[in-house]
Amino acid sequence: MARLVDKVAIVTGGGSGIGTATVRKFAVEGATVVATDIASDAGSAVVVEIGANAVFLRHDVTDESQWETVMKEAVDRFGKVDIVVNNAGIIGTGAPQDPENLSLDEMHAIGKVNVDGVLLGCKHAIMAMKDRGGAIVNLSSIAGIYATPGLVPYGASKGAVRQLTKSVAAYCGQRGYGIRCNSVHPGIVETPMGETVLNLLFDDPEQGREERRKQVPVGRLGRPEDIANAVCYLASDEASFVNGAELVVDGGQLIL
Ligand SMILES: NC(=O)c1ccc[n+]([C@@H]2O[C@H](COP(=O)([O-])OP(=O)(O)OC[C@H]3O[C@@H](n4cnc5c(N)ncnc54)[C@H](O)[C@@H]3O)[C@@H](O)[C@H]2O)c1
């Protein structure tokens, strides 16, 4: 039995990496998926590959009026929204992120997408789902839990996502909305962003990949599908008693 039958899901950042893997996984599990992204060509290509059960909408998660449009489109086309995955995120603009050299511009650029975008996603998910219940899954990172000396603004943004997830879960519980909200914390995953992280952290990215791989008890870096599987679990009714939780999906890196 597919796990998301009759569910309507919105996945932000669906045009790349973990978002694309999540759109594919949700479709396989029976959901109707609204994939959104600022990258129109990549996002459109993903839904074409899936067929009738997915649509793409261009959507900048930092723009509240675009959230209103996305929610309205989803409800107009499919009658409801059951799941919102706040996946869109950036690692940075390439400017320094160590605490001596970072700029407030960089802090704000990262916070705008990674924090404002997720906050808006939670706000509009609550408004769309509060009468029927639903699930919100927010992409944080292990960078939101442990120290990231070379990526201070990115780590801070992911720490904010970890915390706001719990507050949203508690708020929805207080109001009796039947909305669960959980965060997922990947280690390094083989996506365009994962590649950028290796380039930022190591002078020799290939050597860095090897070093990182050795730090992971399961002996490899993450695949987008590893994270999509975790997102799917949290979005599904199998996780109906999982709320305000942080699911670390890092092959065991954090336990060492
Ligand atoms: N890849 C990793 O190693 C890793 C590790 C931990 C957490 N994460 C988190 O997982 C999520 C997905 O990461 P990924 O590796 O798939 O990244 P990615 O760079 O491959 O994809 C991110 C997608 O988000 C979209 N996006 C960026 N800004 C946007 C905006 N303002 N509005 C809408 N869409 C926007 C991009 O166009 C892109 O398609 C991110 O939140 C990231 O921080 C990734």
The ligand as a Gaussian input file, in Angstrom:
#p B3LYP/6-31G(d) Opt

LIG

0 1
 N       23.189000      18.786000       0.408000
 C       23.565000      18.789000       1.655000
 O       24.693000      18.360000       1.986000
 C       22.610000      19.262000       2.743000
 C       22.926000      18.941000       4.067000
 C       22.074000      19.361000       5.075000
 C       20.940000      20.084000       4.791000
 N       20.644000      20.384000       3.480000
 C       19.439000      21.173000       3.239000
 O       18.556000      20.467000       2.388000
 C       17.836000      21.378000       1.563000
 C       18.010000      21.000000       0.112000
 O       19.389000      20.995000      -0.187000
 P       20.000000      20.439000      -1.567000
 O       21.306000      19.849000      -1.218000
 O       19.002000      19.641000      -2.297000
 O       20.291000      21.844000      -2.286000
 P       20.325000      22.229000      -3.850000
 O       21.161000      23.443000      -3.917000
 O       20.672000      21.053000      -4.670000
 O       18.790000      22.605000      -4.141000
 C       18.164000      23.696000      -3.508000
 C       17.008000      24.163000      -4.352000
 O       16.405000      25.276000      -3.689000
 C       16.090000      26.255000      -4.662000
 N       16.022000      27.587000      -4.068000
 C       17.035000      28.360000      -3.614000
 N       16.566000      29.542000      -3.196000
 C       15.212000      29.520000      -3.375000
 C       14.170000      30.449000      -3.131000
 N       14.420000      31.672000      -2.634000
 N       12.915000      30.081000      -3.415000
 C       12.652000      28.856000      -3.937000
 N       13.583000      27.936000      -4.218000
 C       14.870000      28.276000      -3.934000
 C       17.218000      26.157000      -5.686000
 O       16.847000      26.728000      -6.938000
 C       17.437000      24.647000      -5.764000
 O       16.635000      24.055000      -6.749000
 C       18.374000      22.770000       1.897000
 O       17.513000      23.405000       2.827000
 C       19.719000      22.474000       2.526000
 O       20.150000      23.505000       3.392000
 C       21.453000      19.978000       2.457000

